């Protein structure tokens, strides 16, 4: 049986790409897919041949995905909780505008969860990064902590998880107010929102992730979703095929994180290494803002999957897509986390011996020393290859489509619940 799926994205292209990859997998199995996203993403969605739907009430651009992470509580308020009612109303209206069998949304969209729940249809959350729901025995998202091994380390991780839960629950009254307006029951804990979806799909490799003591009943690993973005330009290698010098990719984040200074420092450092390098600026950094030594070639974009077949190592801020591509290509990494889940990815790479991590404030001399280690010490590459092979196996065994089909089949009803009147007047 074929279904109509509504996929909802949020924020930058880094979140849209996994959604579009999931959509292609569903479409390949015969299902119909449309995508609701920021207006700036229209061209990329339509280039993937999906019907595009824009947010009408919910915020867009930097209003939806603030670039300032200096105050995490304020960031959560702006990105997740204040706009929850608007996201709920938009997704609810769209579910009823076009017949919809199920919703798949990025996990930061708590409001979409509320709207889909109010509509009474199956829905899933997609996490294209480590779980943002704290898991027992695993450091929380954005902590950058390593997997605990001693009782003292486990106590530290438990304490940090408790701190995050306490912070989130400061927003519980506001979240429950929105739920009440939709006719939904109140939650005892903000994290109970992860119990509402039929599935929470972790779009990362279980081989890459730290091992939790246990997983919630509705959590599933489905492996990385890594299709190349449509804005990535065709690739032509700038170096001579006869050159035997090591080669590197400097991969900038697809998100707007004020990374120009960090990227310029990395480029400057590469000028002091006996290496050929290419740096891709991405959609949120103007290549005209950067300058490069002779051995570094600047590009606005390039298909990373193709470029990585030509290089020896990757230098990156540590977004999950870039990290996953590098590992499945068997490349060691230098990661300089600049926020979001980047420190968490760096911790997992470091714990597997597949690369090195430096602070985003690292000096050019520190970057040079780390890059030279990755070139000269073969154990980093060997570890990256081992981890990459395990990740490829997880990707090949991905059950995303099966899980999405099963959750719809399990909840098929002869008719949907009636519309919730309170949504009609939401503006």
N, C-alpha and C positions, 0 to 999 in steps of 0.2 A: 504494500500500500504506500502511496506517495503522500507526503504532507506539505503543508505551507508553513515555513519557518520565518520568523521575524528575528533578525540579529541586530543587536544594539551595541554601538561602540561609543567610546568616550575619549576625550583628550587627543593625544598625538597619533601620528602614523604608526608609532610603535605598538599601540593597542589595536589599531585598525587592521594591520597586516594579519595577525592571528585570526581575527574575526573573518576576514576575507578568505583565508586559507580554510577555515572551518566551513564557510559557505560553499567553497568549491568542492569540498569533500561531500557535502550533503547534496549538492547539485549533481555530482557525478553519479550518485545513487538514485537519481531521478526525482529528487525533491525540488520544490519551488522555494526560492530564497529571496528576500528583500532585506535591505540594510538601512538602519536608522543611525545617523551620525551627524557630526558637525558639518555645517555648510561647506567648510573648507575642504572636506573630504569627498565632495560630490564627484569630482573628476576621477578620483582614484576608484571609487565605488563603481561608477559607470564604465570605466576602462576595464573593470573585471566583469562587465556585463550583468550586473545586478541592478534591480530597481532601487533607486535612492529615495529615502525619506528623511527630511530634516527635522530637527527639534524645533518646536514652535514656542513653547513657554520656557523650556529649560535653557540654561546659559550655554553659550558657545565660546570658542576661542579661549583666551587666557582667563576669562571670567569663569569658565568651566574647569579649567586645569591651571590654577595659579602657578607661576614660576618660582614664587618665594616660599622656600621650605624652612625659613628661619624659626617660625613658630608653628610646630606641627598641629597643635590644637586649632589654631586659626585656619590652617590649610584644610583640615578635616571639615571644619564648619563650612567653609566656602565651597569646597569641592563635593562633599558627600551629603551633609545634613541640611543646610539651608535650601538647596534646590530639590530636595527629595520629592516634595509635593508636585513640583513642576514636571520632573521626570515621570512621576507616576501618572499624571494626567496625560502627558504626551503619549506614553506607551499604551495606556488604556484606550485612548481614542483611536490609535493606529490599529490595535488588535481588533477593534470593531469596525473600522473603515474597510479593511480587507480581511476576509476570513483567515484566521490564524490558528494553527494547530499547536504551536509551541513557540516560546521565546528563548533566545540565548543572548545573554548580556555580559559585558565586562563586569568583573566582580566589584568594582568601585561604585557601580550604579545601584545603590541601595533603593533609590526611588523607583527604578525599573522593576526591581523585585516586588515592591509594594503594588505597583500597577498590574503586573502579571498575576500576582496572587489575588488581587481584587477581581480580576476578570475570570478567575477560576480555571485557567488553562495551565498545562504543564510548562515548566520553565527551568532553565539551568543557568548557573553562573559560570563564566569562563575566567580562569586565572592564568594569564600568560606570564607568570612569574611564580615565586614561591607563595604558599598560602598566606593570605592576609588574616585568616582566622588563626590565632595562636594554636599550635599543636603541642601536645605534651612531649617534652624532651627535645623540642626544636626551638632555637632562638626565633623571636618574632620578626616579621618583615621590617625592613629598614634598620635593623639593629647592627647588621654586619658582623655579628658574633659567630664564632666557630661552634661546631657540634660539641656539646658538653661531654666530658669523659669521666670526670671525677665527681664525687658527691658535692663538693664545693661549687664546681662549675654548673652542675644541675640546679643547685639552689639559686645561683645567680640568674640562670635562664628563667627559672620559675618566677623569680622576683620581677624580672623585666617583663615577662608575659602578664603578670598581675598588674604592673604599672600601665601597660597598654590597655588592658581590660578596664581598669579604673578610668582612664582617660576617655575611652569610647563611651562609657556609661554616663559621662557627664551630658551626653547628647540624648540619653534615653527618653527623657520627657518629651523632647521635641519630636523624636522619631515616633513615639507612641501617639502623639497628637495627630500626626499625619495618618497613622494607621487607623485611628479612631474615625477620622474623617472619611476613610474608605470603607468603613464597616468591618475592619479587621480587628482581631483580638490584640490586646496589648502584650508586649514582650517583657519578660522579667530581666533580660540582659540584652544589650545591643547585639552581642555575638550570636544570640538565638536566631538572628536573621539568616544565618547560614544553614539553619535547619529547615527553612521554608522551601528552598528549591528542591525539585526532584533530584537534581544532580548538581554538584560542584565539580567542574572539570578542571583539573590542574594540567595546563598545557606546558608541562615541563617533563623531563625524563626522571623517572623514579631512581635511575642509576645516578643521576646528577644530584638529586636532592638529599638532604640529611634525612636519616630515618627517624620517624616519629614513634613514640611508644605505642600509639594506636591512631587510627584514622576514624573520623565520623562516618556513619553508615552510608551517607550519600556522596562521599568524596571518591573520585576516580582519577588516576593518572592517565592522560591520553597522549603524552609526548609533545615535543615542540611543534609549533605550526609555523613553518618558515618560508612560505612563498615570498619571492622578491616583490617589493613594491613597484607599482607601475611607473613611478617617477624616476626610478633608477635608470640612468643612461647606459647605452651600449658601451662595452669595455674594449679598449685597445691598449695592450701593455706598452708603457712608455720606455721600457728598458730593452737593452739588446738581449736577444736570445742566447748570445754567446757569453754573456757576463756570468761569472760564477760567484759574484758577491751575494751575500744573504739579502733577502727582500722582506719588506714589512708593509703591512696595511695599518694605517692610522685611521680608525673608524670613529667618527664623531656620533654623538647621540642624535636620534631623530627628534628628541624633545627639546624644548627651549629651556635651558638650564643656566644661561649666562656663562657658557663654557668657552667663549672665545679666548680668554686669557690662558686657560688650561691647555687648550688645543695648540695655541701658539707656542707655549713653553715646550710641549712635546715635539712640535716640528723643529724648533730651535735645537733641541737636544739631539734629534736624529741627524742634524748636520754635523754632529761631532762623532758619529758612529760610521764605521766602514760598512755601509749598507745602502741599498736602493730602497726608496719608500714611496708609497702613494698615500695621500691623505684625502678622504672624502668628507666634505663639509656637512652634507645632509641638508634637510629642508629648512632648518632653523638657524643656520650660520652662513652668512654671506662670504663666499670665497674671496671677494674683494677686500675683506677685512683682514685677511691673512697674508703673510709673506713667507717665503720658503727658501732654504738653501738649495744649491744646485742638485743635490741628490734626492730631494723630496719633490714629488709632482703633485700639484693641487688639482683636485677635481670637485665639482659640486656634488656629484653622485656617481656611483658605479655599482653594478650587481655584485654584492659582496661574496655570494657563493662562487662566482666565477673568478673574482680577484684572488680569493683565498687559495685557489688551486695553483696560483703563481708565486705565493709568498712563503716565507719561513716562520713568520710570527705575526701576531696582531697586538696592537696597542689600542686600548679602548677604555671608555668610561665604565663599561660593564653592563650594558643593557642585555636583557636575556636573549634577544634574537641574535645579536652579534656574538655573544659568548657561545651559544649553542652551535651556530654555524662554524665558528672556529674549532670547537671541539670535535664535531663530526667530520671536519676536514683534517683533524690530527694536528692542530696548530697550538703551540704554547702561547700564553698571553701575559702581557703586562696590563694590569687593570688599575685605573686611578678613579675610584668611585666618586661621583659628584652628587649623589642623592638617590631617591626612590629605592629600587631594589638592587642597585648596582653593588653596594657593599655586601649584600647577601650572596650575590652571584660570585663576587670575588672570594668570599670565604669558602665557597664550595670548590672553586677552581684551586685555591691555595691548599685546601685540605686534601685534595687528590694529587697534589704535586704537579699540577698541569700549568702552573704559572706563578706569577708574583703579584703582590698588591702593594701599592704605594698610596699615600695620602694625596688628595687632589692638589694639595699645596706643595708637593714634592718639587725640589729644585731640578734644574736641568742636569746637574751632575748626578743626582740620584737616579734620574730617568736613564741617563747614559749607562750607569753601572748596572741597572736592572736589565736593560736591553742586551748588554754584552753578556750577562749571565745566561739569558735565554738562548743566545746564539751559541755560546761556548759549552754549555752543560747539556748533554743530550738527554738526560733523564727527564727534563721537562717535556720534551717532545714525545718521548716514549709514554709518559703518563697521560698526555693529552690524547694520544692514539688509543690507549686502553680505554679511557673513559668515553671517547668518541664512539668506539665500536659498541659499547654497551648502550649508549644513547641511540645509535642507529637501530639497534634491535628493538628498543622501546618504541621508536617511531614507526617501525614496520608493523608492530603489533597493536598500533593505536586502535582504540575501540570508540572513537568519538561518534562516528555515525551510528554504530550499533546502540550506544548509550542514549543518543538523542531519539532514535526510533523506539527503543524499549520504553522510555519514559512516557512517550505519547500513547503507545499501545496499552500501557498499564492503566492509563487514566481516561481512556475514551468514554465519552458520555453521550447519550442521545441528544442532549441540548445543553447549552451553556447557561450559567447563572445569568440573571437579569442585570442590566446596567445599574451601576451605583449612582444614584442621582446627584450626590455631592460633587461628582466630577464634571457635571455638565457646565457648571458656572465657573470652573477654575480658570483663571486668566493669568 
